[in-house]
Amino acid sequence: MAMKFLDHFDHAERKQGKEHFIHLVQIANADGKIDDAEQQMLNRLGSKLGLTDLEIEELMTSNKQSSYIPPYELVKRFEQLYEIVKMVSADGEFSDDELKLANGLALKSGFEEAELPLLMPLLIDGIKKGVDEEDLFAVYKKKRMSR
């Protein structure tokens, strides 16, 4: 898909949002299909990122490869990873392909491989139990500082 003229004027935060949304689409589609729960979550998160319905649709159907530049702030990187893991769990299942992709995106986001055994179970268990993102981030920061 060719870039539209106005795409050249997206500011950095908007580009990050689009790249993050592409990652969410990849996660949702890791098992070969996007079910209703995943579609609803994509629409909700796309709107939260400031994307229009048309942009959401275009990004979902494009095969654009990500040239992701993660946010600098740890809290924003954690928020994106939280949304990624939440997308993994949207259909109620955690497939190996989805988890592998989520781990890869965690590394792309700047998390160290050594912290994934702490970080991913924290997110997965927390999301399963309905713990909110801020509380999980506080636990993560405390555990990270104590390493």
C-alpha positions in Angstrom: 0.0 0.0 0.0 1.5 3.4 -1.0 1.9 6.0 1.6 -0.6 8.8 1.5 0.8 12.4 1.3 -0.5 13.2 4.8 1.2 10.2 6.3 4.5 12.0 5.9 3.3 14.5 8.5 2.3 12.2 11.3 4.1 13.2 14.4 6.3 10.7 16.3 3.6 9.8 18.9 1.0 9.1 16.2 3.5 6.9 14.2 4.2 5.0 17.4 0.5 4.5 17.9 0.1 3.2 14.4 3.1 0.8 14.7 1.7 -0.4 18.1 -1.7 -1.0 16.5 0.0 -3.1 13.7 1.6 -5.2 16.5 -1.8 -5.7 18.1 -3.2 -6.8 14.7 -0.3 -9.2 14.3 -1.0 -10.7 17.8 -4.7 -11.0 17.1 -4.0 -12.7 13.8 -1.2 -15.0 15.1 -3.6 -18.0 15.2 -4.8 -17.3 11.6 -8.1 -15.5 12.5 -9.4 -12.5 14.3 -12.4 -13.4 16.3 -15.2 -11.0 17.5 -13.6 -10.4 21.0 -10.2 -9.5 19.3 -12.0 -7.3 16.7 -13.8 -5.4 19.4 -10.6 -4.9 21.4 -8.8 -3.7 18.2 -11.5 -1.2 17.5 -11.4 0.0 21.1 -7.6 0.3 21.3 -7.5 1.8 17.8 -9.9 4.6 19.0 -7.9 5.0 22.2 -4.8 5.6 20.0 -6.7 8.3 18.1 -7.1 6.3 14.9 -10.2 6.8 12.7 -12.4 3.8 11.7 -10.9 4.0 8.2 -7.3 4.0 9.5 -8.1 1.0 11.7 -9.5 -0.9 8.8 -6.6 0.1 6.5 -4.0 -1.0 9.1 -5.8 -4.3 9.7 -5.8 -5.2 6.1 -2.3 -3.9 5.2 0.6 -6.3 5.3 2.8 -3.4 6.4 6.0 -4.5 8.2 6.7 -2.6 11.3 9.6 -0.2 11.6 8.8 0.2 15.3 10.5 2.8 17.4 9.3 2.2 21.0 8.4 5.0 23.4 11.3 6.2 25.5 9.3 6.2 28.8 9.2 2.8 30.7 5.6 3.4 31.7 4.5 3.8 28.0 6.4 0.8 26.9 4.8 -1.2 29.7 1.4 0.1 28.7 1.9 -1.1 25.1 3.1 -4.5 26.3 0.1 -4.7 28.6 -2.2 -4.1 25.7 -0.3 -6.7 23.6 -0.7 -9.4 26.3 -4.3 -8.3 26.8 -4.8 -8.9 23.0 -3.2 -12.3 23.3 -5.8 -13.2 26.0 -8.8 -11.6 24.2 -10.0 -14.9 22.8 -9.5 -16.7 26.1 -6.5 -18.7 24.9 -2.7 -18.2 25.0 -1.3 -19.9 21.9 2.4 -20.5 21.6 2.6 -18.4 18.4 0.9 -15.5 20.2 3.2 -15.7 23.2 6.3 -16.0 21.0 5.2 -12.9 19.1 4.4 -11.1 22.4 7.9 -12.0 23.7 9.5 -10.7 20.5 7.5 -7.4 20.7 8.6 -7.1 24.4 12.3 -7.3 23.2 11.6 -4.8 20.4 10.1 -2.5 23.0 13.4 -2.4 24.8 12.7 -4.9 27.6 15.8 -7.1 28.3 15.6 -10.8 27.6 16.6 -11.5 31.2 13.5 -9.7 32.5 11.0 -11.6 30.3 10.6 -14.5 32.8 9.5 -11.9 35.4 7.6 -9.6 33.1 5.5 -11.9 31.0 4.0 -14.1 33.8 3.3 -10.9 35.8 1.3 -9.6 32.8 -0.4 -12.8 31.9 -1.4 -13.7 35.5 -2.4 -10.1 36.3 -4.6 -9.8 33.2 -6.2 -13.2 34.0 -7.0 -12.0 37.5 -8.3 -8.6 36.3 -5.5 -6.6 37.9 -5.3 -3.1 36.3 -2.3 -1.9 34.4 -1.1 0.7 37.0 -1.0 -1.9 39.8 0.9 -4.3 37.6 3.4 -1.6 36.6 4.0 -0.8 40.3 4.7 -4.5 41.0 7.0 -4.7 38.0 8.9 -1.6 39.0 9.4 -2.9 42.5 10.6 -6.3 41.3 12.8 -4.6 38.6 14.5 -2.4 41.2 15.2 -5.4 43.5 17.1 -7.3 40.8 
